[in-house]
Amino acid sequence: MSDSEDVERAERAERADRDLGDRAFYRAEQEANFAEAAPQQTPQTQHPAYRLAFRDTDFLLRDELRPVRFQLELLKPEMLLDEARVGSTLVMYGSARIPPPEAVETALEGAKDLPVEERLVVERLAEKAKYYAEAYKLARLVSEKSIIEDGRRQFVVCSGGGPSIMEAANKGASDAGAESIGLNIVLPHEQAPNPYVTPYLSFQFHYFALRKMHFLMRARAVAVFPGGFGTFDEMFELLTLIQTGKMKPIPVLLFGKEFWTRVIDFGALAREGTISQADLDLITWCETADEAWDHITRFYELHGPRLPEF
């Protein structure tokens, strides 16, 4: 760079310093760059105590900083989803073990020589492959609608970012040419987001509680497919929030009535008096994507001239 260019750059910097609309203090990123550029290499500057607190990972991982980490996991996805103009979501819960339809034949073939009980498990999972197909159809159907309200995208597909039902959800959106969200979580065993999650809408969580908050903060409908402990946890928390009035009612669409009523006796809960009969109305039973979308459109009166304000 020539001397004249150096002078010109210095003059621009000086003018910027005198700009009434500029910040009086440097941004954190600029300060971090200043700290990294400091030439002194002394015992003091090399000690971890001297690091800027927000650049000190060891410090941020201390037990005492847990409240700060809670706040970070709340803020990061919220800010990025807001910047992405995501107004509301269609959340899709379900098993990570149900095979896609194209994998059923191979799964059944591989199970032929298994012990009876193990073979039956594979067969039961294979029977549920139809829900992979319906999750895909629902995600694609909703994504193709491309509903925009006040410049913000509505009913953006959101899954846990993993395999099976979650993959079907993100794949359906992707094949419709739409973006979709994946809320993944760190687990002891190796795992990664499915390849259909939009990269800049793919988030990783340490805390289950914060992940579950983000599932519901923008949710305007939730489709629940057959699943295990995780699906039960997410579904019952959602139903509890609506039942207790902590959350406004939204469509809760349970796919697979035969499965759900076999593994949970919802009617018995009402008969035992531990929930009211009216609480059962929080659930809408579905078997197909079309049934689910029809209920959503009726709930929000989407056939009208405009979407409702949320």
Stockholm file with secondary structure:
# STOCKHOLM 1.0

chainA/1-310         MSDSEDVERAERAERADRDLGDRAFYRAEQEANFAEAAPQQTPQTQHPAYRLAFRDTDFLLRDELRPVRFQLELLKPEMLLDEARVGSTLVMYGSARIPPPEAVETALEGAKDLPVEERLVVERLAEKAKYYAEAYKLARLVSEKSIIEDGRRQFVVCSGGGPSIMEAANKGASDAGAESIGLNIVLPHEQAPNPYVTPYLSFQFHYFALRKMHFLMRARAVAVFPGGFGTFDEMFELLTLIQTGKMKPIPVLLFGKEFWTRVIDFGALAREGTISQADLDLITWCETADEAWDHITRFYELHGPRLPEF
#=GR chainA/1-310 SS CCHHHHHHHHHHHHHHHTCTTSCSSCCHHHHHHHHHHCCCCCHHHHSGGGSCGGGCHHHHTSGGGHHHHHHHHHHHHHHHHHHTTBCCEEEEECCSCCCCGGGHHHHHHHTTTSCHHHHHHHHHHHHTHHHHHHHHHHHHHHHHHCCEETTEECSEEEECSCSTHHHHHHHHHHHTTCCCEEEEECCSSCCCCCTTSCGGGEEEESCHHHHHHHHHHSEEEEEECSCCHHHHHHHHHHHHHHHTTSSCCCCEEEECHHHHHHHCCHHHHHHTTSSCGGGGGGEEEESSHHHHHHHHHHHHTTTSSSCCCC
#=GC SS_cons         CCHHHHHHHHHHHHHHHTCTTSCSSCCHHHHHHHHHHCCCCCHHHHSGGGSCGGGCHHHHTSGGGHHHHHHHHHHHHHHHHHHTTBCCEEEEECCSCCCCGGGHHHHHHHTTTSCHHHHHHHHHHHHTHHHHHHHHHHHHHHHHHCCEETTEECSEEEECSCSTHHHHHHHHHHHTTCCCEEEEECCSSCCCCCTTSCGGGEEEESCHHHHHHHHHHSEEEEEECSCCHHHHHHHHHHHHHHHTTSSCCCCEEEECHHHHHHHCCHHHHHHTTSSCGGGGGGEEEESSHHHHHHHHHHHHTTTSSSCCCC
//
